[in-house]
């Protein structure tokens, strides 16, 4: 970016074209607060996979920046999003995930709400002059579903969800993601800024050093990246000859996903769907990551392994090799991200230039700066 990007007096402009963002972009609480408002508060954020919302009353609660939200399956089958705050005195209605029954009910004063947001009950308000339950529904937020993934947007006028997907719904339709079932879930707590995780994810130049097993299965210079897109970054890498999937021994114990072609079976696709969702598509399973910033230097990552129900039903189903492989790789990546945060905090650190194989990282930096400057609404 040529012009300065200044947030509450903090300059987060790149020191020179093609260089890494300055340390302030990863350490300033003011910049972090602006990101939560202007990026997470205005973007389509991944909050759940659809199987968690299978039955009426199923809900998932999350916090976008500092805003608690809840998504719930209605009696009519629709998935809706609401601010997770009672219209009485603001108490959160739901925590974690589960089933609320026929209504969402506040644990504080028992105000209750239909699953479409309409208020259903307000104890002790019957004598309040002019009070009408119809005036106090839950505050809605935009919710959309893509092939088993649930997104919400806190903005009053978000970009159309189809614009956010930008063709990914067609690109990845063959994997039938909505049909896959969760098998394993791990939560990691990182001591780093959320952008550093995206940076690490978007290049493999570190793979021969940090990920020898990954490089053994998939050469770090293989594959190709898409040019950076307004809502996502990504590309693919190739499996080496004889490697069936990314597992500890490179072998797969489950059949290829039904819609995956012979060509796609030789690749693994890595896509960062901004601002908080990472999608790894293998020939035989799907791996997903949700990034939940907790502070300028702390991020929680939820990693989930999904497999086809026919594979899960097999007597010989054993996903342990792929689960162990990615848990190992994740731990290696998280250590690097934490080390980057620690080093960036060094008063003597000065950002260097990106290589010509780090174009996705430069795309991420430009995207962050444009969002902070308010150029994309």
Residue pairs with C-beta under 8 A, 6 or more apart in sequence:
1 13
1 14
1 366
1 369
1 370
2 17
3 13
3 373
4 11
4 13
5 11
5 12
5 13
5 369
5 372
5 373
6 12
6 13
7 28
7 30
7 31
7 34
7 372
8 30
8 31
8 33
8 34
9 30
10 24
10 28
10 30
10 31
11 22
11 24
12 21
12 22
12 24
12 25
12 28
12 31
12 369
12 372
13 22
13 369
14 20
14 21
14 22
14 351
14 365
14 369
15 22
15 350
15 351
16 353
18 353
18 354
18 362
19 351
19 352
19 353
19 354
20 351
20 352
20 353
20 354
20 361
20 365
21 195
21 351
21 365
21 368
22 351
23 344
23 345
23 349
23 351
24 31
25 31
25 193
25 195
25 368
26 192
26 193
26 195
26 196
26 296
26 297
26 341
26 344
27 193
27 296
27 297
27 344
27 345
28 296
29 296
31 296
31 372
32 193
32 293
32 295
32 296
34 372
35 194
35 293
35 368
35 371
35 372
36 64
36 65
36 66
36 293
37 65
38 371
38 372
38 374
39 275
39 368
39 371
39 372
40 64
40 65
40 154
40 275
40 276
40 293
41 64
41 65
41 67
41 154
41 155
42 153
42 154
42 155
42 158
42 371
42 377
43 153
43 155
43 158
43 164
43 274
43 275
43 371
44 144
44 151
44 152
44 153
44 158
44 159
44 161
44 164
44 231
45 64
45 151
45 152
45 153
45 154
45 275
45 276
45 277
46 149
46 150
46 151
46 273
46 276
46 277
46 290
47 60
47 62
47 64
47 69
47 71
47 81
47 150
47 151
47 152
47 290
48 60
48 62
48 71
48 97
48 149
48 150
49 148
49 149
49 150
49 182
49 288
49 304
49 306
50 79
50 145
50 148
50 149
50 150
50 178
51 148
51 181
51 182
52 58
52 60
52 97
53 59
53 60
53 71
53 72
53 73
53 79
53 150
54 73
55 73
55 99
56 73
56 74
56 75
56 77
56 102
56 115
57 72
57 73
57 99
57 100
57 101
57 102
57 115
58 72
58 73
58 97
58 98
58 99
59 70
59 71
59 72
59 73
59 94
59 97
59 98
59 99
59 100
59 104
60 70
60 71
60 96
60 97
60 150
61 68
61 69
61 70
61 84
61 92
61 94
61 95
61 96
61 97
62 68
62 69
62 70
62 71
62 292
63 69
63 292
64 152
64 154
65 293
67 83
67 154
68 83
68 84
68 85
68 92
69 81
69 82
69 83
69 84
69 141
69 152
69 154
70 81
70 82
70 83
70 84
70 93
70 94
70 104
71 79
71 80
71 81
71 82
71 143
71 150
71 152
72 79
72 80
72 82
72 94
72 100
72 104
72 115
73 79
73 115
74 80
74 115
74 116
75 102
75 115
75 116
76 116
78 116
79 143
79 145
79 150
80 115
80 116
80 117
80 140
80 143
81 140
81 141
81 142
81 143
81 152
82 117
82 138
82 139
82 140
82 141
83 138
83 139
83 140
83 141
84 92
84 93
84 94
85 91
85 92
85 93
85 139
86 92
86 93
86 106
86 108
86 109
86 111
87 111
87 119
87 136
87 137
87 138
87 139
88 106
88 108
88 109
88 111
88 122
88 136
89 108
89 109
91 106
91 107
91 108
91 109
93 104
93 105
93 106
93 107
93 113
93 138
94 100
94 104
100 115
102 115
103 112
103 113
103 114
103 115
103 120
103 121
104 112
104 113
104 115
104 138
105 111
105 112
105 113
106 112
109 123
109 124
110 121
110 123
111 119
111 121
111 122
111 123
111 136
112 119
112 120
112 121
113 119
113 120
113 137
113 138
114 120
117 137
117 138
117 140
118 133
118 134
118 137
119 133
119 134
119 136
119 137
119 138
120 133
121 133
122 131
122 133
122 136
125 131
125 133
141 152
141 153
141 154
142 152
142 153
142 154
142 155
142 158
142 161
143 150
143 151
143 152
144 150
144 151
144 152
144 153
144 161
145 151
146 161
146 165
146 168
146 169
147 169
147 172
147 173
147 176
147 177
147 178
148 177
148 178
148 179
148 180
149 177
149 277
149 288
151 161
151 164
153 161
155 377
157 377
158 164
159 377
162 169
163 231
164 231
165 231
166 229
166 230
166 231
166 232
168 232
168 271
168 273
172 269
172 279
172 281
173 259
174 257
174 259
174 260
174 261
174 264
175 257
175 259
175 260
175 281
175 286
176 257
176 258
176 259
176 308
177 286
177 306
179 308
179 309
180 257
180 285
180 286
180 306
180 307
180 308
180 309
181 306
181 307
181 308
181 309
181 312
182 304
182 305
182 306
183 305
183 306
183 307
183 312
183 319
183 323
184 304
184 305
184 319
184 323
185 302
185 303
185 304
185 305
186 302
186 303
186 304
186 327
186 330
187 300
187 301
187 302
187 303
188 300
188 301
188 302
188 303
188 330
188 334
189 298
189 300
190 197
190 298
190 299
190 300
190 301
190 334
190 337
190 338
191 297
191 298
191 338
191 341
191 342
192 297
192 298
192 299
192 337
192 338
192 340
192 341
193 293
193 296
193 297
193 299
193 341
194 275
194 276
194 291
194 293
194 299
195 364
195 368
196 337
196 340
196 341
196 344
197 291
197 299
197 301
197 333
197 337
198 233
198 272
198 274
198 291
198 364
199 340
199 361
199 364
200 206
200 333
200 336
200 337
200 340
201 270
201 272
201 278
201 333
202 233
202 272
202 358
202 360
202 361
202 364
203 357
203 358
203 360
203 361
204 211
204 214
204 220
204 221
204 237
205 220
205 355
205 357
205 358
206 336
207 214
207 215
207 220
208 215
208 220
210 332
210 333
210 336
211 329
211 332
211 333
213 248
213 325
213 328
213 329
214 220
214 246
214 325
214 329
216 240
216 250
217 239
217 240
217 243
217 246
217 250
218 237
218 238
218 239
218 240
218 243
218 246
218 268
219 237
219 238
219 240
220 237
221 357
222 237
222 238
222 240
223 235
223 236
223 237
223 238
223 267
224 235
224 236
225 233
225 234
225 235
225 359
225 360
226 233
226 234
226 235
227 359
227 363
228 359
228 360
228 362
228 363
228 364
228 366
228 367
229 363
230 367
230 376
231 273
231 274
232 271
232 272
232 273
232 274
233 271
233 272
233 274
233 360
233 363
233 364
234 269
234 270
234 271
234 272
234 279
234 360
235 269
235 270
235 271
235 360
236 267
236 268
236 269
236 270
237 267
237 268
237 270
238 266
238 267
239 245
239 246
239 250
239 266
239 267
239 268
240 250
242 250
243 250
244 250
244 251
244 252
244 283
244 284
245 251
245 252
245 282
245 283
245 284
245 285
245 322
246 268
246 282
246 322
246 325
246 326
247 321
247 322
247 324
247 325
248 321
248 324
248 325
248 328
249 321
251 321
252 283
252 284
252 321
252 322
253 316
253 317
253 318
253 319
253 321
254 284
254 285
254 307
254 308
254 311
254 314
254 317
254 319
255 284
255 308
255 310
255 311
256 265
256 283
256 284
257 283
257 284
257 285
257 308
258 308
258 310
260 283
260 284
264 283
265 283
266 283
268 280
268 281
268 282
268 283
269 279
269 280
269 281
270 278
270 279
270 280
271 278
271 279
271 281
272 278
272 279
272 360
272 364
273 279
274 364
274 367
275 291
276 290
276 291
276 292
277 288
277 289
277 290
277 291
278 288
278 289
278 291
279 286
279 287
279 288
279 289
280 286
280 287
280 288
280 289
280 326
282 322
284 307
284 311
284 322
285 305
285 306
285 307
285 308
285 319
285 322
286 305
286 306
286 307
287 303
287 304
287 305
287 306
287 326
288 303
288 304
288 306
289 301
289 302
289 303
289 304
290 301
290 302
291 299
291 300
291 301
292 299
292 300
292 301
292 302
293 299
294 300
297 341
301 330
301 334
303 326
303 327
303 330
305 319
305 322
305 323
305 326
307 317
307 319
311 317
343 349
354 361
354 362
370 376
